[in-house]
Amino acid sequence: MAVFLFYPRLHDGACLTFVTANLPDDAAALRHAGLVLEDHGSAETVTVWQGERLVGAVGVAHLTSPSRGSLLLVENCFFQAETYSLALRAAGFAVSCASSEAQALAHLGRHVPAAALVDLDLGEGPSYAVAETLETLDTPFLFVTGYDRAVLPARWRHIGHVGKPATGVHLVDAVERLLARTASHNPAPRLHQAPYPLTV
């Protein structure tokens, strides 16, 4: 593993921040640069360095559309949201983040994701408003929370549960299992062959 530095640059070349990540090789670093670019909406390119060596750059034109569906991540801790969203995007998902209940509900009013990941405590104690809305929309979701499943109200104990602290890898695995389980419970409708017409 090596330390890579990522510099999101504006259209005029200015760079206001940088991001670091430990990654196995240049190819992984350039893939990660695409995720950094997505996270910095005003940037046009991200240059990648390892020490004093320029690895390369990724521009907006290099980005491809995620193919595995959209996810809503409801998480109020910036660092956890960043870790989770980068891992999910690297796995091919389109991720929208909400840091509050109000943001999550507003997002769901505009767009229904393929699945959602919901932290129960967004700063004011446990709340189930987002879970109730997702249930109404028939959208599969997981709780990603520091609360133990045993302390959840009985109504919500059947929902998948990822305990914090969790890594991005754990979250990707949990989402893949959730979507696979949902697909198996909702198989594609069978096509029934119409009977042959009777001839007289």
Secondary structure as UniProt FT lines:
FT   STRAND          2..9
FT   TURN            11..12
FT   STRAND          19..23
FT   HELIX           26..39
FT   TURN            41..42
FT   STRAND          45..50
FT   TURN            51..52
FT   STRAND          53..59
FT   HELIX           60..62
FT   STRAND          70..74
FT   HELIX           78..90
FT   TURN            91..92
FT   STRAND          94..98
FT   HELIX           101..110
FT   STRAND          115..118
FT   HELIX           129..136
FT   TURN            137..138
FT   STRAND          141..145
FT   HELIX           149..151
FT   HELIX           154..156
FT   TURN            157..158
FT   STRAND          160..163
FT   HELIX           168..185
//
